[in-house]
Amino acid sequence: MAEILGGIGISHVPSLARVVEQDRPELGGENHFAAFRDVAGWLADKRPDVLVVIYNDHGSALSLEVVPTFAVGVAASYLPADEGRGRRPVPAFPGAPELSWHIVDKVIPEGFDLTVCQRLDVDHGLSEPLVTLFGEVDEWPVRIVPVAVNVVQQPTPSAQRCFDLGRAIGRAIASSPGDERVVVVGTGGMSHQLQGERAGYINSAFDNSFLDDIVDDPQALTAYSNVEYIELAGSEGAELVMWLIMRGALDGNVREAHRGYRVPVSSTAAGIVAIENQ
């Protein structure tokens, strides 16, 4: 049977991979982002076969004309999206269609109306975390199941709905007849806002309390409404609900393996946590 090894919550700031790489002490950096490299090492040690990546499309593959609440890719591979400057120069991401279809077949009957994507370009919401965790590669060492969540256009799914979806995905993976070793990755956040009167908004107190609760008390994070997430974490900080999908997919008995937080990264608070199933 498939096994969920753990989960990662990670920001997907477009400049994150470059900042993490350049922050190395041997390159003259101050080692502020060591936790991101620690999580990369943790992931390499775990040797997963598949990453289920929870991310949001930024109007790249999914225009505002058609915005599914939840969408799952079932393709054999996924190209990096053209976000206005051509496709990102990284390899195509190999898919895990059998596991993708198994998740679709199990989760939809539980009441989650998933949009099924047999072709899907993936933007920096997915590619930036993977480049941060694996570096520049000629081919990716894992296959992926992309799960796109609408946190762009209202109405967006509630924190509780996202957590419940994560639980359903976790049950689906656990019932898979394959022998995949799986890590679930929730991307986005932490607190930031890129426009309006609160542009540049950062709430480090909330971010750090979120990092506590995502490990020890994720149910507490489901009590916040969508409006409260925006008030507490900024309009783009609302992406944190995708970390709840990741956390919902894990067991109740978990431990924090690594954690880090740094602000600012391109006017954005950047956080990371690695959580192991016990």
Beta strands, then each sheet from edge to edge (+ up, - down):
strand 1: 3-10
strand 2: 50-55
strand 3: 70-73
strand 4: 77-78
strand 5: 93-94
strand 6: 115-117
strand 7: 143-149
strand 8: 181-187
strand 9: 254-262
strand 10: 270-277
sheet 1: 6+ 3+ 7- 2- 8- 1- 10+ 9-
sheet 2: 4+ 5-
end
